[in-house]
Amino acid sequence: MANMGKRYRGSITDYADFDANKDAETLYTAMKGFGSDKEAILELITSRSNKQRQEICQSYKSLYGKDLIADLKYELTGKFERLIVGLMRPLAYFDAKEIKDAISGIGTDEKCLIEILASRTNQQIHQLVEAYKDAYERNLEEDVIADTSGHFKKMLVVLLQGTREEDDVVSEDLVTQDVKDLYEAGEMKWGTDEAQFIYILGNRSKQHLRLVFDEYLKTTGIPIEASIRGELSGDFEKLMLAVVKCIRSTAEYFAERLFKAMKGLGTRDNTLIRIMVSRSELDMLDIREVFRTKYEKSLYSMIKNDTSGEYKKALLKLCGGDDDAAGQFFPEAAKVAYQMWELSAVARVELKGTVRPAPNFDPEADAKALRKAMKGLGTDEDTIIDIITHRSNDQRQQIRQTFKSHFGRDLMADLKSEISGNLSKLILGLMMPPAHYDAKQLKKAMEGAGTDEQALIEILATRNNQEIQAINEAYQEDYHKSLEDDLSSDTSGHLKRILISLATANRDEGPENSDQAREDAQEIADTTTSSDKPSLETRFMSILCTRSYHHLRRVFQEFIKMTNYDVEHTIKKEMSGDVRDALVAIVQSVKNKPLFFADKLYKSMKGAGTDEKTLTRIMVSRSETDLLNIRREFIEKYDKSLHHVIESDNSGDYLKALLALCGGED
């Protein structure tokens, strides 16, 4: 079973005491008479390898003169039938049937074409082309050409050749040249030279392209995925992103497809069936590991909660095990986590805001335009929004000063009296220096009845030492009391200790220390097995609130290596309430801060009603820091752009101002 000396990573293996005739008889009996014994059918078919199933088909025909697939189709129905019949076909014929269905009839299932052609090896593509010709007496390339168009069609045709280079020896000069060619074909060019993207991504070896992607990020500060999103569109863009994902990690690509097939309302059964059937003898164990690490739940548990009946039982057999069960963890999960964070450690991804200093800035002209917009009857909100959302914070401070010098008036007070509601909070927030804005948000979170712990956590867990020092000074200046005193009187217990620790701005800023990281990881691992809850929270706090981000990334990797658990998963499992939320926020911020904010933004707008407080706070505070990176993480995770979600969830002038800050549709 194992190919080319590699370890076998499928979940289905050859059945030990295999007897094709006996199995054919069992299936015949299970389908004889009134009704069929579905349990016996699924039990047998999911316990045999594909090669063995072909032998059963042969024996069935010899013994009974009947076609086993035709009988199964007749006896079974719905999703269960599609799954079982899919398992009975050789993989190349299964792929051929999926593609035939995708391009037959009205409309094309582009997602199916993308998934199959982006993920298969040269050998699998050649077998697929042959199987298609054998089964349908047609030429697959001609059928794809007839059913698709444009650059999408060209790339599919390139992939159908199955001629990707397979040499593991990589030329550094060629890597450098490809990075240059891709950059010049996209980011540097007015319009995009799609042919370069097609040629390089369609033909170079996986090993070579992985180095190209790493080098592209180092050279340009932009992940290749972001360039593809910015330069390409439609199905062509989706195909190229799928190719990149499969080059990076086929297992991660399929884990993500499976997760998306089952999350939210309704299950995309076609996708679920196709992946479970086609990967069960290739890399299902790898997919399970990535799934478990990435989504903090096992593939098994998600299938179990999302499907039912015999269909569920058969899928679970193909899955082959529950990675949430004790003793089921794979050491490979550590490798996946390593890769996920190693990238973030190596790649100095440039953080970019969406609001930049306006060129040809003239504070006098802006001050006059704002005065005019607020004078007399009615207010010209469009002008106010246009000026304030398109100036940097430094420029806004100059406008405030100029406004006072010219008109002897306080711009903030005038704005306050002219605009109201959410728009007012957004515009006034943008007019404040960042540290004073954060100080005000913290003050408001502690004012009145009840405390907004989530706002306190969000701000203090994500700001660096310099920002927190500035917030402390602004807080003292604006409210004549210390932030620490207010936190102390307004919160309690472990949460109070965590927030005060963060507010001291004492986080180490040095590089990682490998020995110390192992000790820290061991210390957390030891406390999770102890029954003493307070010491668990104290140990997590002392490490998470004081070590540098670089160092903590290494601690998280070491922790996974020791326990096969992600540190975030452990915190969620062992703790509760605000303490859990605060520690999780720190961990997420260390792993990927833009993704942390993308999640917060998504949650602020999903479901009934919008949490305008959170939405405004993040849009104001991140607009000059990393909102562009947040946008990229948002579309990557949620398959829709931040612009689109804001647009569907807000209205009026507030919407206009939010979209101006968002800075574009992805």
C-alpha positions as CSV (number, residue, x, y, z in Angstrom):
1,M,0.0,0.0,0.0
2,A,2.7,2.5,0.9
3,N,4.0,4.4,-2.1
4,M,7.6,5.1,-2.9
5,G,8.8,4.2,0.6
6,K,6.7,6.9,2.2
7,R,4.6,6.1,5.2
8,Y,1.0,5.2,4.3
9,R,-1.3,8.0,5.5
10,G,-4.7,6.8,4.4
11,S,-7.4,5.8,6.9
12,I,-8.6,2.7,4.9
13,T,-6.2,-0.2,4.5
14,D,-6.4,-3.6,2.9
15,Y,-8.7,-6.0,4.8
16,A,-6.6,-8.8,6.3
17,D,-8.6,-11.9,5.7
18,F,-10.0,-10.8,2.3
19,D,-12.2,-13.2,0.3
20,A,-13.8,-11.5,-2.7
21,N,-16.3,-14.3,-3.4
22,K,-17.4,-14.4,0.3
23,D,-17.8,-10.6,0.2
24,A,-19.8,-10.7,-3.0
25,E,-22.2,-13.3,-1.4
26,T,-22.6,-11.1,1.7
27,L,-23.5,-8.1,-0.4
28,Y,-25.9,-10.2,-2.6
29,T,-27.7,-11.5,0.6
30,A,-27.8,-8.0,2.0
31,M,-29.7,-6.8,-1.1
32,K,-32.0,-9.8,-1.6
33,G,-35.7,-9.7,-0.9
34,F,-37.7,-6.8,0.5
35,G,-35.5,-3.9,1.8
36,S,-31.8,-4.1,2.1
37,D,-29.4,-4.5,5.0
38,K,-27.7,-1.2,4.8
39,E,-25.7,-1.7,7.9
40,A,-24.0,-4.9,6.4
41,I,-23.4,-3.0,3.1
42,L,-21.7,0.0,4.7
43,E,-19.7,-2.2,7.2
44,L,-18.3,-4.3,4.4
45,I,-17.6,-1.6,1.8
46,T,-15.9,0.9,4.2
47,S,-13.7,-1.9,5.6
48,R,-12.1,-2.9,2.2
49,S,-9.6,-1.0,0.1
50,N,-10.4,0.3,-3.3
51,K,-8.4,-2.5,-5.0
52,Q,-10.3,-5.1,-3.0
53,R,-13.7,-3.5,-3.9
54,Q,-12.8,-3.9,-7.6
55,E,-12.2,-7.6,-7.0
56,I,-15.6,-7.9,-5.3
57,C,-17.2,-6.3,-8.3
58,Q,-15.6,-8.9,-10.5
59,S,-16.6,-11.8,-8.3
60,Y,-20.2,-10.5,-8.0
61,K,-20.4,-10.5,-11.8
62,S,-19.0,-14.0,-12.1
63,L,-21.2,-15.4,-9.4
64,Y,-24.5,-13.7,-10.2
65,G,-24.1,-12.3,-13.7
66,K,-25.1,-8.9,-12.4
67,D,-23.4,-5.5,-12.1
68,L,-22.8,-4.7,-8.4
69,I,-22.8,-0.9,-8.8
70,A,-26.1,-1.1,-10.7
71,D,-27.6,-3.2,-7.8
72,L,-26.3,-0.8,-5.1
73,K,-27.8,2.1,-7.0
74,Y,-31.1,0.4,-7.2
75,E,-31.2,-0.6,-3.5
76,L,-29.8,2.6,-1.9
77,T,-30.9,6.2,-2.1
78,G,-29.8,9.8,-1.5
79,K,-26.4,10.8,-0.1
80,F,-25.7,7.3,1.3
81,E,-26.1,5.9,-2.2
82,R,-23.7,8.5,-3.7
83,L,-21.1,7.8,-1.0
84,I,-21.2,4.0,-1.3
85,V,-21.3,4.0,-5.2
86,G,-18.4,6.5,-5.1
87,L,-16.3,4.1,-3.0
88,M,-17.0,1.3,-5.5
89,R,-15.3,3.2,-8.4
90,P,-11.5,3.2,-9.0
91,L,-10.3,6.7,-7.9
92,A,-9.6,7.9,-11.5
93,Y,-13.1,6.9,-12.6
94,F,-14.6,8.5,-9.5
95,D,-12.8,11.8,-10.4
96,A,-13.9,11.4,-14.0
97,K,-17.6,11.0,-12.9
98,E,-17.4,14.0,-10.6
99,I,-16.0,16.2,-13.5
100,K,-18.5,14.8,-15.9
101,D,-21.3,15.8,-13.5
102,A,-19.7,19.2,-12.9
103,I,-19.8,20.1,-16.6
104,S,-22.9,18.4,-17.8
105,G,-26.3,20.1,-18.0
106,I,-27.1,23.7,-17.3
107,G,-24.3,25.6,-15.5
108,T,-20.9,24.4,-14.4
109,D,-19.8,23.4,-10.9
110,E,-16.6,25.4,-11.0
111,K,-15.8,24.6,-7.3
112,C,-15.6,20.8,-8.2
113,L,-13.3,21.4,-11.2
114,I,-11.1,23.7,-9.1
115,E,-10.8,21.2,-6.2
116,I,-10.0,18.2,-8.4
117,L,-7.6,19.8,-10.9
118,A,-5.8,22.0,-8.4
119,S,-5.0,19.1,-6.0
120,R,-4.2,16.0,-8.1
121,T,-0.6,14.9,-8.9
122,N,0.7,14.5,-12.5
123,Q,0.1,10.7,-12.3
124,Q,-3.5,11.2,-11.0
125,I,-4.3,13.7,-13.8
126,H,-3.0,11.3,-16.5
127,Q,-5.1,8.5,-15.0
128,L,-8.1,10.8,-14.8
129,V,-7.8,11.8,-18.5
130,E,-7.6,8.1,-19.5
131,A,-10.5,7.1,-17.3
132,Y,-12.7,9.9,-18.7
133,K,-12.0,8.8,-22.3
134,D,-12.7,5.1,-21.3
135,A,-15.9,5.8,-19.5
136,Y,-17.5,8.5,-21.7
137,E,-15.6,8.1,-25.0
138,R,-14.9,11.8,-25.0
139,N,-11.8,14.0,-24.7
140,L,-11.7,15.7,-21.2
141,E,-9.7,18.7,-22.4
142,E,-12.1,19.4,-25.2
143,D,-15.1,19.1,-22.8
144,V,-13.5,21.5,-20.3
145,I,-12.6,24.0,-23.1
146,A,-16.2,23.9,-24.3
147,D,-17.6,24.6,-20.9
148,T,-15.3,27.3,-19.5
149,S,-13.7,30.5,-20.7
150,G,-11.0,33.1,-20.3
151,H,-7.9,32.7,-18.1
152,F,-9.8,30.2,-15.9
153,K,-10.0,27.9,-19.0
154,K,-6.4,28.4,-19.8
155,M,-5.2,27.4,-16.3
156,L,-7.4,24.4,-16.3
157,V,-6.0,23.3,-19.6
158,V,-2.4,23.7,-18.2
159,L,-3.3,21.6,-15.2
160,L,-4.9,18.9,-17.4
161,Q,-1.5,18.4,-19.1
162,G,-0.2,16.9,-15.8
163,T,3.3,18.2,-16.6
164,R,4.2,20.0,-13.3
165,E,8.0,19.6,-12.8
166,E,8.8,17.0,-10.2
167,D,12.5,17.7,-9.6
168,D,13.3,18.4,-5.9
169,V,16.5,20.2,-6.8
170,V,15.7,23.9,-6.8
171,S,17.7,26.6,-8.6
172,E,18.0,29.8,-6.4
173,D,18.5,31.9,-9.5
174,L,15.2,30.6,-11.0
175,V,13.4,31.3,-7.7
176,T,14.6,34.9,-7.7
177,Q,13.6,35.3,-11.4
178,D,10.1,33.8,-10.8
179,V,9.6,36.2,-7.8
180,K,10.6,39.1,-10.0
181,D,8.4,37.9,-12.9
182,L,5.3,37.4,-10.6
183,Y,5.8,40.8,-9.0
184,E,6.2,42.6,-12.3
185,A,3.2,40.7,-13.8
186,G,0.9,41.8,-10.9
187,E,1.7,44.5,-8.3
188,M,4.1,46.5,-10.5
189,K,2.0,46.5,-13.6
190,W,-1.0,48.6,-14.7
191,G,-3.3,45.6,-15.5
192,T,-2.1,42.1,-14.9
193,D,-0.1,39.8,-17.0
194,E,-2.1,36.6,-16.2
195,A,0.1,34.5,-18.6
196,Q,3.0,34.7,-16.1
197,F,0.9,33.6,-13.2
198,I,-0.4,30.7,-15.3
199,Y,3.0,29.6,-16.5
200,I,4.8,29.7,-13.2
201,L,2.0,28.4,-10.9
202,G,1.0,25.8,-13.5
203,N,4.4,24.3,-14.3
204,R,7.0,24.7,-11.5
205,S,7.6,22.0,-8.9
206,K,6.0,22.1,-5.5
207,Q,9.3,22.4,-3.8
208,H,10.3,25.3,-6.1
209,L,7.1,27.2,-5.6
210,R,7.2,26.9,-1.8
211,L,10.5,28.8,-1.9
212,V,9.1,31.2,-4.4
213,F,6.2,32.0,-2.1
214,D,8.6,32.5,0.9
215,E,10.9,34.7,-1.1
216,Y,8.0,36.7,-2.6
217,L,6.8,37.5,0.9
218,K,10.3,38.5,2.1
219,T,11.0,40.6,-1.0
220,T,7.6,42.4,-1.3
221,G,6.1,42.2,2.2
222,I,3.0,40.8,0.6
223,P,1.8,37.2,0.7
224,I,1.4,35.7,-2.7
225,E,-2.3,35.1,-1.8
226,A,-2.9,38.8,-1.3
227,S,-1.3,39.6,-4.7
228,I,-3.6,37.0,-6.4
229,R,-6.6,38.5,-4.7
230,G,-5.7,42.0,-5.7
231,E,-4.7,41.2,-9.3
232,L,-7.1,38.4,-10.4
233,S,-10.8,37.9,-10.1
234,G,-13.7,35.4,-10.3
235,D,-13.2,31.7,-10.8
236,F,-9.7,32.3,-12.1
237,E,-8.7,33.9,-8.8
238,K,-10.3,31.0,-6.9
239,L,-8.5,28.4,-8.9
240,M,-5.1,30.2,-8.4
241,L,-5.7,30.5,-4.7
242,A,-6.5,26.7,-4.6
243,V,-3.3,25.9,-6.5
244,V,-1.3,28.0,-4.0
245,K,-3.0,26.3,-1.0
246,C,-2.3,22.8,-2.5
247,I,1.3,23.7,-3.1
248,R,1.7,24.8,0.5
249,S,-0.2,21.8,2.0
250,T,-2.7,19.6,0.2
251,A,-3.9,18.3,3.6
252,E,-4.6,21.9,4.9
253,Y,-6.5,22.7,1.7
254,F,-8.8,19.7,2.2
255,A,-9.1,20.3,5.9
256,E,-10.4,23.8,5.1
257,R,-12.7,22.5,2.4
258,L,-14.2,20.0,4.8
259,F,-14.6,22.6,7.6
260,K,-16.4,25.0,5.2
261,A,-18.6,22.1,3.9
262,M,-20.0,21.6,7.4
263,K,-19.9,24.9,9.1
264,G,-23.0,27.1,9.3
265,L,-26.4,26.1,8.1
266,G,-26.7,23.1,5.9
267,T,-24.0,20.7,4.8
268,R,-22.4,20.7,1.3
269,D,-22.7,17.0,1.0
270,N,-21.2,16.8,-2.5
271,T,-18.0,18.3,-1.3
272,L,-18.0,16.2,1.9
273,I,-18.5,12.9,-0.1
274,R,-16.0,13.8,-2.8
275,I,-13.2,14.5,-0.3
276,M,-13.9,11.6,2.1
277,V,-14.0,9.2,-0.8
278,S,-11.0,10.5,-2.7
279,R,-8.6,11.1,0.2
280,S,-9.5,8.0,2.3
281,E,-6.5,6.0,0.9
282,L,-4.2,8.9,0.3
283,D,-3.8,11.4,3.2
284,M,-6.9,11.3,5.4
285,L,-4.6,11.0,8.6
286,D,-2.8,14.2,7.6
287,I,-6.1,16.0,6.9
288,R,-7.4,14.9,10.3
289,E,-4.3,16.3,12.0
290,V,-4.4,19.6,10.3
291,F,-8.2,19.8,11.0
292,R,-7.6,19.1,14.7
293,T,-4.9,21.7,15.0
294,K,-6.5,24.4,12.9
295,Y,-10.1,24.1,14.2
296,E,-9.5,22.8,17.7
297,K,-12.0,20.0,17.2
298,S,-11.7,16.6,15.5
299,L,-13.0,16.0,11.9
300,Y,-14.8,13.0,13.5
301,S,-16.7,15.1,16.0
302,M,-17.8,17.6,13.3
303,I,-19.0,14.9,10.9
304,K,-20.8,13.3,13.9
305,N,-22.7,16.5,14.8
306,D,-23.4,17.4,11.2
307,T,-24.8,14.3,9.5
308,S,-27.1,11.4,10.4
309,G,-28.1,7.8,9.8
310,E,-26.1,5.3,7.7
311,Y,-24.6,8.2,5.8
312,K,-23.0,9.4,9.1
313,K,-21.8,5.9,10.0
314,A,-20.1,5.4,6.6
315,L,-18.4,8.8,6.8
316,L,-17.1,8.1,10.3
317,K,-15.7,4.8,9.1
318,L,-13.8,6.6,6.3
319,C,-12.6,9.2,8.8
320,G,-11.1,6.3,10.7
321,G,-10.9,7.7,14.3
322,D,-11.7,10.5,16.7
323,D,-8.8,12.8,17.4
324,D,-10.6,14.2,20.5
325,A,-10.6,10.8,22.1
326,A,-7.9,10.1,24.7
327,G,-4.6,8.9,23.3
328,Q,-5.6,9.7,19.8
329,F,-3.3,12.6,19.2
330,F,-0.8,12.5,16.5
331,P,2.7,13.9,17.0
332,E,2.4,15.3,13.4
333,A,-0.1,17.8,14.8
334,A,2.9,19.5,16.4
335,K,4.6,19.8,13.0
336,V,1.5,21.5,11.5
337,A,1.5,24.0,14.4
338,Y,5.2,24.5,13.9
339,Q,4.7,25.3,10.2
340,M,1.8,27.6,10.9
341,W,3.8,29.8,13.4
342,E,7.2,29.3,11.9
343,L,5.9,31.2,8.9
344,S,4.7,34.1,11.1
345,A,8.0,34.1,12.9
346,V,10.1,34.1,9.7
347,A,7.9,36.4,7.7
348,R,8.1,40.0,8.8
349,V,4.7,40.7,7.2
350,E,4.5,44.4,6.8
351,L,1.6,45.8,8.7
352,K,-0.4,48.4,6.7
353,G,-3.3,50.6,7.6
354,T,-5.9,51.8,5.2
355,V,-5.6,55.5,6.1
356,R,-2.5,57.2,5.0
357,P,-1.3,60.8,5.1
358,A,-3.1,62.8,2.4
359,P,-0.7,64.2,-0.3
360,N,-0.7,67.9,-0.8
361,F,-2.1,68.4,2.6
362,D,-3.4,71.9,3.4
363,P,-4.7,72.3,6.9
364,E,-6.1,75.8,6.3
365,A,-8.2,74.6,3.3
366,D,-9.5,71.6,5.3
367,A,-10.3,73.8,8.3
368,K,-12.3,76.3,6.1
369,A,-14.1,73.4,4.3
370,L,-15.1,71.9,7.7
371,R,-16.3,75.3,9.0
372,K,-18.4,75.8,5.8
373,A,-19.8,72.2,6.1
374,M,-21.1,73.1,9.6
375,K,-22.2,76.7,9.2
376,G,-25.8,77.8,8.7
377,L,-28.8,75.5,8.4
378,G,-28.1,71.8,7.9
379,T,-24.8,70.0,7.9
380,D,-22.8,68.8,5.0
381,E,-21.9,65.3,6.4
382,D,-20.3,64.1,3.1
383,T,-17.6,66.8,3.3
384,I,-16.9,66.1,7.0
385,I,-16.6,62.3,6.2
386,D,-14.5,62.8,3.2
387,I,-11.9,65.1,4.9
388,I,-11.6,63.3,8.2
389,T,-11.5,59.7,6.9
390,H,-8.8,60.7,4.3
391,R,-6.4,62.4,6.6
392,S,-3.9,60.7,9.0
393,N,-4.2,61.3,12.7
394,D,-1.3,63.8,12.7
395,Q,-2.9,65.7,9.9
396,R,-6.2,65.8,11.9
397,Q,-4.4,67.3,14.9
398,Q,-3.0,70.0,12.6
399,I,-6.6,70.7,11.3
400,R,-7.8,71.1,14.9
401,Q,-5.1,73.6,15.7
402,T,-5.6,75.6,12.5
403,F,-9.4,75.6,13.1
404,K,-8.9,77.1,16.5
405,S,-6.3,79.7,15.2
406,H,-8.6,80.8,12.4
407,F,-12.0,80.7,13.9
408,G,-11.4,80.8,17.7
409,R,-13.6,77.7,17.9
410,D,-13.0,74.1,19.1
411,L,-13.5,71.8,16.1
412,M,-14.4,68.9,18.4
413,A,-17.2,70.9,20.1
414,D,-18.5,72.0,16.7
415,L,-18.5,68.5,15.3
416,K,-20.3,67.2,18.5
417,S,-23.1,69.7,18.1
418,E,-23.5,69.1,14.3
419,I,-23.5,65.3,14.0
420,S,-25.0,62.6,16.2
421,G,-25.3,58.9,16.8
422,N,-22.8,56.3,15.6
423,L,-21.4,58.7,13.0
424,S,-20.5,61.2,15.8
425,K,-18.7,58.5,17.8
426,L,-16.7,57.4,14.8
427,I,-15.8,60.9,13.6
428,L,-14.9,62.2,17.1
429,G,-12.9,59.0,17.7
430,L,-10.9,59.7,14.6
431,M,-10.2,63.3,15.7
432,M,-8.6,62.1,19.0
433,P,-4.9,61.2,19.2
434,P,-4.7,57.3,19.4
435,A,-3.6,57.1,23.0
436,H,-6.3,59.5,24.2
437,Y,-8.9,57.6,22.2
438,D,-7.8,54.3,23.8
439,A,-7.8,56.0,27.2
440,K,-11.4,57.2,26.6
441,Q,-12.5,53.7,25.5
442,L,-11.1,52.2,28.7
443,K,-12.7,54.9,30.9
444,K,-16.1,54.3,29.2
445,A,-15.7,50.6,29.7
446,M,-15.4,51.1,33.5
447,E,-18.0,53.9,33.9
448,G,-21.6,53.5,35.2
449,A,-23.2,50.3,36.1
450,G,-21.5,47.2,34.9
451,T,-18.0,46.9,33.3
452,D,-17.4,46.2,29.7
453,E,-14.7,43.6,30.3
454,Q,-14.4,42.7,26.6
455,A,-13.4,46.2,25.7
456,L,-10.8,46.3,28.5
457,I,-9.4,42.9,27.3
458,E,-9.3,43.9,23.7
459,I,-7.3,47.1,24.2
460,L,-4.9,45.9,26.9
461,A,-4.2,42.5,25.3
462,T,-3.3,43.9,21.9
463,R,-1.3,47.1,22.5
464,N,2.5,47.1,22.7
465,N,4.6,48.6,25.6
466,Q,5.0,52.0,23.9
467,E,1.3,52.2,23.2
468,I,0.3,51.2,26.7
469,Q,2.7,53.8,28.2
470,A,1.1,56.5,26.0
471,I,-2.4,55.3,27.1
472,N,-1.3,55.6,30.8
473,E,-0.1,59.2,30.3
474,A,-3.2,60.2,28.3
475,Y,-5.5,58.6,31.0
476,Q,-3.7,60.6,33.8
477,E,-3.9,63.8,31.8
478,D,-7.5,63.5,30.8
479,Y,-9.1,62.0,34.0
480,H,-6.5,63.1,36.7
481,K,-6.3,59.6,38.1
482,S,-4.2,56.5,37.2
483,L,-5.5,53.8,34.9
484,E,-4.1,51.2,37.3
485,D,-6.2,52.6,40.2
486,D,-9.4,52.5,38.1
487,L,-8.8,49.0,36.9
488,S,-8.1,48.0,40.5
489,S,-11.4,49.4,41.8
490,D,-13.5,48.2,38.8
491,T,-12.4,44.6,38.3
492,S,-11.5,41.7,40.6
493,G,-9.8,38.4,41.1
494,H,-7.5,37.0,38.4
495,L,-8.9,39.3,35.7
496,K,-7.9,42.3,37.7
497,R,-4.3,40.9,38.1
498,I,-4.1,40.1,34.4
499,L,-5.3,43.6,33.3
500,I,-3.0,45.4,35.8
501,S,-0.1,43.3,34.7
502,L,-0.7,44.3,31.0
503,A,-1.3,48.0,32.0
504,T,2.2,48.2,33.6
505,A,3.7,47.9,30.0
506,N,6.5,45.6,31.3
507,R,6.4,43.0,28.5
508,D,9.9,41.8,27.6
509,E,10.9,42.9,24.1
510,G,13.9,40.7,23.5
511,P,14.2,37.7,21.1
512,E,13.2,34.2,22.0
513,N,15.2,32.1,24.4
514,S,14.9,28.4,23.4
515,D,15.8,26.9,26.7
516,Q,13.5,29.3,28.6
517,A,10.7,28.6,26.1
518,R,11.0,24.9,26.9
519,E,10.9,25.6,30.6
520,D,7.9,27.9,30.2
521,A,6.0,25.3,28.1
522,Q,6.9,22.6,30.7
523,E,5.7,24.8,33.5
524,I,2.3,25.4,31.8
525,A,2.0,21.7,30.9
526,D,2.7,20.7,34.5
527,T,0.1,23.1,35.9
528,T,-2.6,21.8,33.6
529,T,-2.3,18.4,35.1
530,S,-2.4,19.7,38.7
531,S,-5.8,20.0,40.5
532,D,-4.9,23.5,41.8
533,K,-6.9,25.9,39.7
534,P,-5.5,29.2,41.1
535,S,-1.9,28.2,40.4
536,L,-2.9,27.3,36.8
537,E,-4.2,30.8,36.2
538,T,-1.2,32.4,38.0
539,R,1.3,30.5,35.9
540,F,-0.4,31.2,32.6
541,M,-0.6,34.9,33.6
542,S,3.0,35.3,34.7
543,I,4.2,33.8,31.3
544,L,1.6,35.3,28.9
545,C,1.7,38.8,30.3
546,T,5.5,39.3,30.6
547,R,7.3,37.3,27.8
548,S,8.0,38.9,24.4
549,Y,5.8,37.9,21.4
550,H,8.7,36.2,19.7
551,H,9.4,34.2,22.8
552,L,5.7,33.2,23.3
553,R,5.5,31.9,19.8
554,R,8.3,29.5,20.6
555,V,6.6,28.6,23.9
556,F,3.4,27.7,22.1
557,Q,5.3,25.5,19.7
558,E,7.1,23.7,22.5
559,F,3.8,23.3,24.4
560,I,2.2,21.5,21.4
561,K,5.3,19.3,21.0
562,M,5.0,18.2,24.7
563,T,1.2,17.8,24.9
564,N,-0.2,17.6,21.4
565,Y,-2.6,20.4,22.5
566,D,-2.7,23.9,21.3
567,V,-2.3,26.3,24.2
568,E,-5.4,28.1,23.2
569,H,-7.4,24.9,23.3
570,T,-6.0,24.1,26.8
571,I,-7.0,27.6,28.1
572,K,-10.6,27.2,26.7
573,K,-10.8,23.7,28.2
574,E,-9.4,24.5,31.7
575,M,-10.7,28.0,32.4
576,S,-13.9,30.0,32.1
577,G,-15.3,33.5,32.0
578,D,-13.3,36.7,31.6
579,V,-10.0,35.1,32.7
580,R,-10.3,32.6,29.9
581,D,-11.2,35.4,27.4
582,A,-8.3,37.6,28.5
583,L,-5.7,34.8,28.2
584,V,-7.2,33.6,24.9
585,A,-7.0,37.2,23.6
586,I,-3.3,37.4,24.5
587,V,-2.6,34.1,22.8
588,Q,-4.5,35.0,19.6
589,S,-2.8,38.4,19.5
590,V,0.6,36.7,19.7
591,K,-0.3,34.2,17.0
592,N,-1.9,36.6,14.5
593,K,-3.1,40.0,15.7
594,P,-4.9,41.0,12.4
595,L,-6.8,37.7,12.6
596,F,-7.8,38.4,16.2
597,F,-9.4,41.7,15.1
598,A,-10.9,40.2,11.9
599,D,-12.7,37.7,14.3
600,K,-13.9,40.5,16.5
601,L,-15.2,42.5,13.6
602,Y,-17.1,39.5,12.2
603,K,-18.7,38.8,15.5
604,S,-19.7,42.4,15.9
605,M,-21.8,42.2,12.7
606,K,-23.0,38.6,12.5
607,G,-26.5,37.6,13.7
608,A,-29.3,40.0,14.6
609,G,-28.2,43.5,15.4
610,T,-24.7,45.1,15.2
611,D,-22.3,45.8,18.1
612,E,-21.5,49.3,16.9
613,K,-19.3,50.0,19.9
614,T,-16.8,47.2,19.0
615,L,-17.1,47.9,15.3
616,T,-16.4,51.7,15.7
617,R,-13.6,51.0,18.2
618,I,-11.7,48.6,15.9
619,M,-12.2,50.6,12.7
620,V,-10.9,53.8,14.4
621,S,-8.0,52.3,16.3
622,R,-6.7,50.0,13.6
623,S,-7.2,52.2,10.5
624,E,-3.6,53.5,10.5
625,T,-2.0,50.4,12.0
626,D,-3.1,47.1,10.3
627,L,-6.6,47.4,8.9
628,L,-5.4,46.3,5.5
629,N,-3.9,43.1,7.0
630,I,-7.2,42.6,9.0
631,R,-9.1,42.8,5.7
632,R,-6.9,40.1,4.2
633,E,-7.4,37.8,7.2
634,F,-11.2,38.5,7.1
635,I,-11.7,37.4,3.5
636,E,-9.4,34.4,4.0
637,K,-11.4,33.2,7.0
638,Y,-14.9,34.1,6.1
639,D,-15.0,33.9,2.3
640,K,-16.5,37.4,2.1
641,S,-14.9,40.8,2.3
642,L,-15.0,43.1,5.3
643,H,-16.3,45.8,2.9
644,H,-19.2,43.5,1.9
645,V,-20.2,42.6,5.5
646,I,-20.0,46.3,6.6
647,E,-22.2,47.2,3.6
648,S,-24.8,44.6,4.4
649,D,-25.0,45.5,8.1
650,N,-25.0,49.3,8.3
651,S,-26.6,52.3,6.7
652,G,-26.5,56.0,6.1
653,D,-23.6,58.3,6.8
654,Y,-22.2,55.9,9.4
655,L,-21.9,53.3,6.6
656,K,-20.2,55.9,4.3
657,A,-17.6,56.7,6.9
658,L,-17.0,53.0,7.8
659,L,-16.5,52.1,4.1
660,A,-14.1,55.1,3.7
661,L,-12.0,53.7,6.6
662,C,-12.2,50.2,5.2
663,G,-10.5,51.5,2.2
664,G,-11.7,49.2,-0.6
665,E,-13.4,46.0,-1.6
666,D,-11.3,42.9,-1.7
